[in-house]
Amino acid sequence: MGAGHAALLINRADVGKVISVDYAGSVLGFPTSGLSAASTFTFTGASSDGRTYNFSYALTNDSSLTSRVRSFGFDVLGNTAITGLSSTGTYASQVQNPLSGLIGTDICFTAAGLGGCTGGSGGLTAGQSGTGSFALTFANAMSAVQLSDFTVNYQGVGGIFGGTGAGTATAIAPVVPATPTTPTPPTMPTTPTTPVFPGGPVSAAPESSTWAMMMLGFGLVGWLLRRRPAAGGLILQN
């Protein structure tokens, strides 16, 4: 099974899974450079108790040649029948089991305008992009589905021809959001302790103004003592 036909598994729990497809191009069976397209299909979840698988799509015609992408499609593998299709956006028409082998798929989605999967008007011209959604509904609940054989149909290649493009598909796993971490609480500052000295607390030294008052008092006392006569002293008279 070639790269364009490799089946990609979509589990029911794979919400957000993306299938990225790059399409080549060929006209009348010959590979044609300058004819290309690209698409992404994102699984948006299952509904109807697992019977319906829902997708969004984005498709770009990135050809350098004049062309239109008339339709895109793929095979759906599984052991239960598809009972319903729906789509919106640029490719809002659906066809199941196309008769033409040119598209080579079980399902195709076409642009507005007359025609079917392999021919008709409408579609993205070179340089244009389109978006939309589609849903696949099965007869029974599905735990998973497999998609393969991604293809596009080109019209008006060089203004004349029709062509096809086989896609090379890769799957991108859904992004799992990181688990938020609990922030570490800030460390509270500790209350400083009062140092204990031997013999009890140390008294603070007097301020300079206190020292000045004390010195003045000591000096005044000394002066008074010198002025006071000695008790019981003799007074000498001439």
JOJOGI-V457468 format. One record per backbone hydrogen bond with DSSP energy under -1.0 kcal/mol. NH is the residue of the N-H (numbers start at 0). CO is the residue of the C=O. E is the energy in kcal/mol with one decimal. If there is no record, write none. Layout:
BEGIN
NH/CO/E ; NH/CO/E
END
This chain:
BEGIN
4/1/-1.1 ; 7/146/-3.0 ; 9/144/-3.2 ; 11/142/-2.5 ; 13/10/-1.9 ; 14/12/-1.1 ; 15/42/-3.3 ; 16/13/-2.2 ; 17/171/-2.5 ; 18/40/-2.9 ; 19/169/-3.0 ; 20/38/-3.0 ; 21/167/-2.0 ; 22/36/-3.1 ; 23/165/-2.1 ; 25/163/-2.3 ; 26/29/-2.4 ; 29/26/-2.1 ; 31/24/-2.9 ; 34/31/-1.2 ; 36/22/-1.4 ; 37/59/-2.2 ; 38/20/-2.6 ; 39/57/-2.2 ; 40/18/-2.4 ; 41/55/-2.6 ; 42/16/-2.7 ; 43/53/-2.3 ; 46/51/-2.5 ; 50/47/-1.2 ; 51/46/-2.2 ; 52/135/-2.8 ; 53/44/-2.1 ; 54/133/-2.7 ; 55/41/-2.2 ; 56/131/-2.7 ; 57/39/-1.9 ; 58/129/-2.8 ; 59/37/-2.9 ; 60/127/-2.4 ; 63/33/-1.8 ; 64/33/-1.9 ; 67/154/-2.2 ; 68/123/-2.4 ; 69/152/-2.3 ; 70/152/-1.1 ; 71/108/-1.8 ; 72/150/-2.4 ; 73/106/-1.6 ; 74/147/-3.3 ; 76/145/-2.8 ; 82/136/-2.4 ; 83/136/-1.6 ; 85/134/-1.4 ; 87/132/-2.7 ; 89/130/-1.9 ; 92/109/-1.7 ; 94/107/-2.6 ; 96/105/-5.2 ; 106/73/-1.8 ; 107/94/-2.5 ; 108/71/-3.0 ; 109/92/-2.1 ; 110/69/-1.8 ; 115/118/-1.4 ; 120/113/-1.8 ; 123/68/-1.1 ; 125/66/-1.0 ; 126/60/-3.5 ; 127/124/-2.6 ; 129/58/-2.7 ; 131/56/-1.7 ; 133/54/-2.3 ; 134/85/-2.3 ; 135/52/-2.5 ; 136/83/-2.6 ; 137/50/-2.8 ; 138/80/-2.3 ; 141/49/-2.7 ; 144/9/-2.2 ; 145/76/-1.1 ; 146/7/-2.3 ; 147/74/-2.0 ; 150/72/-2.2 ; 151/164/-1.8 ; 152/70/-2.2 ; 153/162/-3.0 ; 154/67/-2.7 ; 156/160/-3.2 ; 157/65/-2.4 ; 158/155/-2.6 ; 159/156/-1.7 ; 160/156/-1.9 ; 162/153/-2.3 ; 163/25/-1.9 ; 164/151/-2.0 ; 166/149/-2.9 ; 167/21/-2.9 ; 169/19/-2.5 ; 171/17/-3.5 ; 199/196/-1.5 ; 210/206/-1.8 ; 211/207/-1.9 ; 212/208/-1.9 ; 213/209/-2.2 ; 214/210/-2.5 ; 215/211/-2.2 ; 216/212/-2.1 ; 217/213/-2.3 ; 218/214/-2.2 ; 219/215/-2.1 ; 220/216/-2.1 ; 221/217/-2.0 ; 222/218/-2.1 ; 223/219/-2.1 ; 224/220/-2.1 ; 225/221/-1.7 ; 226/222/-1.6 ; 227/223/-1.4 ; 232/229/-1.2
END
